[in-house]
Amino acid sequence: MASRTPGRTTTLIVSPRGQITLPKPVRARLRLAPGSVLLLREEAGKIVLDPAAVTPVSLYTDAEIERLVGADRASPRERAALRRRWGLKAGARRRRGRG
């Protein structure tokens, strides 16, 4: 069956573990290196692979978190509005006694 998309057709064989190997020329053209992350989706009975955007994550120490919180210039009202917009629970509120 001829491919309906431009480019060459390559036959891949699924291993007993469900794995396939992308040919080296394809990996080179798409700049896929070991550890590259791909997203798989099914579309009209076809398998589509897309490169994923990966963002590095940094872990912060307690001291760094305190420094960042101290540098936060958002008012409590602004923080509450952001939490509502993001669907987060409201922070602990201090109750002040009246009278």
MOFEN-V177868 format. One line per field, one symbol per residue. burial: I if it has 16 or more other C-alpha atoms within 10 Angstrom, else O. Layout:
# MOFEN-V177868
burial = ???
This chain:
# MOFEN-V177868
burial = OOOOOOOOOOOOOOOOOOOOOOOOOOOOOOOOOOOOOOOOOOOOOOOOOOOOOOOOOOOOOOOOOOOOOOOOOOOOOOOIOOOOOOOOOOOOOOOOOOO
